[in-house]
Amino acid sequence: LLFRAGVGARALCVPLLLAAVAWPLALAAAPALALFGAAIVSGGAWDPVRGEFGLAAALAGTLLTAGLALLLATPLALATAVYTAELAPRRVAAALAALADLLAAVPGVVYGLWGLHVLVPALRTWVMPLLRDTLGLGGTPFFRGAAYGPSLLAAALVLALMITPFIAVVAREVLRAVPDAQREAALALGATRWEAAVHVVLPSAAGGIVGGVMLGLGRALGETIAVALVVGGRHELTASLLSPGYTLAALVANEFAEASDDLHLSALMAAGLLLFVVTLAVNAVARWLVRRVAEREAA
């Protein structure tokens, strides 16, 4: 009874910590929310000198960079997980797994510095002009504009590099947790190792893989320093990935120390609150997807 009470009390600390984060954010953001209302989310202009605070451009940049990073990272991460868990020789799998673990532990600022000094010059010199002169001229709105280097595309690529090992590590452990009896049954029926991995192991681990992918998306949404170094820092609603932009996390990190008045500070706290809500929504969707996949597997 004492053990159950102690475990229950510690479990209650999780919602209490959540409330302890959300309540001060809501109080600090209340002046800006009361003054601007829903316009603070839908407005695209951000000009502290004129007292204009709209988070639409930063919110769009957050969702665009994180979504593109997820699209780029997920196939590579799943391929790495399947190869290391199912197909690779033991020594090769151990070496690749160790490298993935090391990459997952690298601080975000290191990725940001690499992106600033290596990725951004490469994009500005070779990749962006090629995309602009081929896809951009064909009418695609995602590759129009000047090739400055710092851009939404650079931020998405850095985020993809950051979350790929994270998703790969989670997916690999989920695949290893699938009982060996399922693999052996598939092999006994004449399936190859590749067929057993694709048609038996992957479907069995689908729920955990979806959860790992959504956790990677949550990390991409909240990444700050790496994105702030390469995203460009322009408050503008744009569909072009070649244009500089902003994310909510980068906005707070760049302007919090320079907030000129209480309203500016309150608007930044509103940006933090919005990011908090978006992250909670993503995790709620992840839980729902994992439950749906688990129910489908059980059926």
KAHUDA-V594256 format. One record per pair of residues at least 12 apart in sequence whose C-alpha atoms are under 8 Angstrom apart, sorted by the first residue. I is the first residue (numbers start at 0). J is the second residue. If there is no record, write none. Layout:
# KAHUDA-V594256
((I:J) (I:J))
This chain:
# KAHUDA-V594256
((21:272) (21:275) (24:268) (24:269) (24:271) (24:272) (25:268) (25:269) (25:272) (27:265) (27:268) (27:269) (28:265) (28:266) (28:267) (28:268) (28:269) (28:272) (29:265) (29:269) (30:262) (30:265) (31:262) (31:265) (31:266) (31:269) (32:266) (32:269) (38:53) (39:52) (39:53) (39:54) (39:55) (40:53) (40:54) (40:55) (40:58) (41:53) (41:54) (41:55) (42:54) (42:55) (42:56) (43:55) (43:56) (43:234) (43:235) (43:236) (44:56) (44:234) (44:235) (45:234) (47:259) (47:263) (50:262) (50:263) (52:263) (52:266) (54:247) (54:270) (55:236) (56:234) (56:235) (56:236) (56:237) (56:244) (56:245) (56:246) (57:234) (57:244) (57:245) (57:246) (57:247) (57:250) (58:246) (58:247) (59:236) (59:246) (60:151) (60:244) (60:245) (60:246) (60:247) (61:220) (61:245) (61:246) (61:247) (62:220) (63:151) (63:155) (64:151) (64:152) (64:154) (64:155) (64:158) (65:155) (65:158) (65:216) (65:219) (65:220) (66:216) (67:155) (67:159) (68:155) (68:156) (68:157) (68:158) (68:159) (68:162) (68:219) (69:159) (69:162) (69:212) (69:215) (69:216) (71:156) (71:159) (72:159) (72:160) (72:162) (72:163) (73:163) (73:166) (73:212) (75:163) (76:163) (76:164) (76:166) (76:167) (76:170) (77:166) (77:167) (77:170) (79:167) (80:167) (80:168) (80:170) (80:171) (80:174) (81:171) (81:174) (81:196) (83:95) (83:96) (83:171) (84:171) (84:172) (84:174) (84:175) (85:192) (85:193) (85:196) (86:192) (86:193) (96:168) (99:164) (99:165) (99:167) (99:168) (100:164) (100:165) (100:168) (102:161) (102:164) (103:161) (103:162) (103:164) (103:165) (103:168) (107:161) (107:222) (107:223) (107:224) (107:225) (108:224) (108:225) (109:225) (110:157) (110:161) (110:225) (111:157) (111:224) (111:225) (111:226) (111:227) (111:228) (111:229) (112:225) (112:228) (114:153) (114:157) (114:225) (114:228) (114:229) (115:149) (115:228) (115:229) (118:153) (119:148) (119:149) (119:153) (119:229) (120:148) (122:148) (122:153) (123:146) (123:147) (123:148) (127:142) (127:146) (127:148) (127:241) (128:146) (130:142) (131:143) (131:144) (131:146) (140:238) (140:239) (141:238) (141:239) (141:240) (141:241) (142:239) (142:240) (142:241) (143:239) (143:240) (143:241) (143:242) (144:239) (144:241) (144:242) (145:241) (145:242) (146:241) (146:242) (147:241) (147:242) (147:243) (148:241) (149:229) (149:230) (149:231) (149:242) (149:243) (150:229) (150:230) (150:231) (150:240) (150:241) (150:242) (150:243) (150:244) (151:230) (151:231) (151:240) (151:241) (151:242) (151:243) (151:244) (151:245) (152:230) (152:240) (152:241) (153:229) (153:230) (154:225) (154:226) (154:229) (154:230) (157:225) (157:226) (158:219) (158:222) (158:225) (158:226) (162:215) (162:216) (162:218) (162:219) (163:215) (165:215) (166:211) (166:212) (166:214) (166:215) (169:207) (169:208) (169:211) (170:207) (170:208) (170:211) (173:204) (173:207) (173:208) (174:200) (174:201) (174:204) (177:200) (177:203) (177:204) (181:199) (181:200) (182:195) (182:196) (182:199) (182:200) (185:199) (202:296) (203:296) (205:292) (206:288) (206:289) (206:290) (206:292) (206:293) (207:289) (209:285) (209:288) (209:289) (210:285) (210:286) (210:288) (210:289) (213:281) (213:282) (213:285) (214:282) (214:285) (216:281) (217:278) (217:281) (217:282) (220:274) (220:278) (221:248) (221:274) (221:278) (222:248) (223:248) (223:249) (223:252) (224:249) (224:252) (226:246) (226:249) (227:245) (227:246) (227:249) (227:250) (227:252) (227:253) (230:243) (230:244) (230:245) (230:246) (231:243) (231:244) (231:245) (232:244) (232:245) (232:250) (233:245) (247:270) (247:271) (247:274) (248:270) (248:271) (248:274) (250:267) (250:270) (251:267) (251:268) (251:270) (251:271) (254:267) (255:267))
